[in-house]
Amino acid sequence: MEIAGSLRDALIEFVYDETLLLDEKRFEEWYELFTEDGTYWMPLALNQSDGLNQASLMYEDRLLLKLRIDRLKQPRVFSQQPESRCLHVLHRPALYAVENGIYRMRTPMIYTETQGDEQQIFAATVFHDLIVFDDVLKIKVKRVNLLNCDAALPAIQLFI
């Protein structure tokens, strides 16, 4: 697939920058990366094709993302005592398709979330559907395919 080097580099940097916002808990800035109809999706099955009409681990539109972010900001939220922290370790993001102005990125990663003495580690492949809106890259869909999505999972407090 032919695509200009500077655009490919911008797409790759976007994915790295998006994850940095999460690691630094800059959730409001992260939220602004989504389109108005953007979704954050974590399927319940590896080959799940639909998040809206099938059960998912998470399927959140901007309203639900905003509610989660607002909850995380509250100082008395019981689930955040002590506060959770996270770290994303990414393989190099790759552009794997361009369809109708949507740039599809694929990024294998390891995600670690800690809270007090507990640490959880997840392997995942993250897919970003990105569009250019008003000369700015935006997330249309962020799909997080956990390697063990069909296992009994602990609560994930933050965002992979």
C-alpha positions in Angstrom: 0.0 0.0 0.0 1.4 3.3 -1.0 1.1 6.2 1.4 3.2 9.3 1.9 6.0 8.8 4.5 5.0 11.9 6.4 1.4 10.8 6.8 2.5 7.3 7.8 4.9 8.8 10.4 2.0 11.1 11.7 -0.3 8.0 12.1 2.4 6.1 14.0 3.2 9.1 16.2 -0.5 9.6 16.9 -0.7 6.1 18.4 2.4 6.6 20.5 1.1 10.0 21.7 -2.4 8.6 22.5 -0.9 6.0 24.7 1.3 8.5 26.5 -1.8 10.6 27.4 -3.2 7.5 29.1 0.0 6.7 30.9 0.2 10.2 32.2 -3.6 10.2 33.1 -4.3 13.1 30.8 -7.8 11.7 30.2 -9.5 14.9 29.2 -6.9 15.4 26.4 -7.3 11.7 25.4 -11.1 12.0 25.3 -10.7 14.9 22.8 -8.9 12.6 20.4 -12.2 10.8 19.6 -14.7 11.8 17.0 -18.2 12.8 18.1 -19.4 9.3 17.2 -16.1 7.6 18.3 -16.1 4.3 20.3 -13.8 2.5 22.6 -14.4 -1.3 22.3 -13.0 -4.3 24.0 -14.6 -7.5 22.5 -15.5 -10.5 24.6 -14.5 -12.9 21.8 -11.4 -12.9 19.6 -13.2 -12.8 16.3 -16.1 -10.7 17.4 -17.4 -8.6 14.5 -20.0 -6.5 16.4 -19.7 -4.6 19.6 -23.1 -3.0 19.7 -25.3 -6.1 19.3 -23.1 -8.7 21.0 -21.8 -8.8 24.6 -18.5 -7.0 25.0 -16.1 -6.5 27.9 -16.4 -2.7 27.1 -18.3 -0.8 24.4 -18.3 2.8 25.2 -19.3 5.9 23.2 -18.2 9.4 24.1 -20.8 9.7 26.8 -19.7 6.6 28.6 -16.0 7.6 28.2 -16.8 11.0 29.7 -18.6 9.4 32.7 -15.6 7.1 33.4 -13.2 10.0 33.1 -15.3 12.1 35.5 -15.5 9.2 37.9 -11.7 8.8 37.9 -11.2 12.4 38.8 -13.3 12.2 42.0 -11.1 12.1 45.0 -13.4 9.8 47.0 -14.0 7.1 44.5 -13.6 3.9 46.4 -12.3 1.8 43.5 -9.4 4.3 43.2 -8.1 3.9 46.8 -5.2 3.6 46.3 -5.0 5.2 42.9 -4.4 3.0 39.8 -1.4 3.6 37.5 -0.7 2.2 34.1 2.0 1.7 31.6 1.7 0.7 27.9 4.6 -1.0 26.2 4.0 -0.8 22.4 5.4 -2.7 19.5 5.7 -0.3 16.5 2.2 0.6 15.2 1.6 -0.4 11.6 -0.8 0.9 9.0 -2.6 -2.1 7.6 -5.4 -0.7 5.6 -6.9 2.5 4.2 -10.6 2.4 3.4 -12.9 5.4 2.6 -10.6 7.9 4.4 -10.2 5.7 7.4 -6.6 4.8 8.3 -6.5 1.4 10.1 -3.6 0.9 12.5 -2.6 -2.3 14.3 -0.4 -2.2 17.5 0.6 -5.2 19.6 1.2 -4.2 23.2 1.7 -5.2 26.8 -0.4 -3.2 29.3 0.4 -3.1 33.0 -2.0 -1.7 35.6 -1.1 -1.4 39.2 -3.0 -0.5 42.3 -1.5 -0.8 45.7 0.2 -4.2 46.0 -1.7 -5.6 43.0 -0.3 -5.6 39.4 -2.1 -6.9 36.4 -0.5 -7.5 33.0 -2.4 -7.9 29.8 -1.3 -8.7 26.3 -3.4 -7.1 23.6 -3.5 -6.0 20.0 -5.0 -2.6 19.6 -6.7 -1.4 16.4 -7.2 2.3 15.7 -9.5 3.5 13.0 -8.3 7.1 12.4 -9.7 9.8 10.3 -8.5 13.3 9.4 -11.1 15.8 10.6 -10.4 19.5 10.2 -6.7 18.7 9.4 -6.4 16.8 12.8 -6.3 13.0 13.3 -9.2 11.7 15.3 -10.1 8.2 16.6 -13.3 6.8 15.1 -12.9 3.4 16.8 -10.3 2.1 19.2 -10.6 -1.7 19.5 -8.6 -3.5 22.2 -8.3 -7.2 21.5 -7.1 -8.8 24.7 -5.2 -12.0 24.2 -7.2 -13.7 27.0 -10.5 -11.9 26.4 -12.5 -15.0 27.1 -10.9 -15.6 30.5 -12.3 -14.5 33.9 -10.7 -11.1 34.1 -10.2 -8.7 37.0 -11.6 -5.2 36.9 -9.6 -2.9 34.5 -9.8 0.5 36.1 -8.1 2.6 33.4 -7.9 2.5 29.6 -5.8 0.1 27.6 
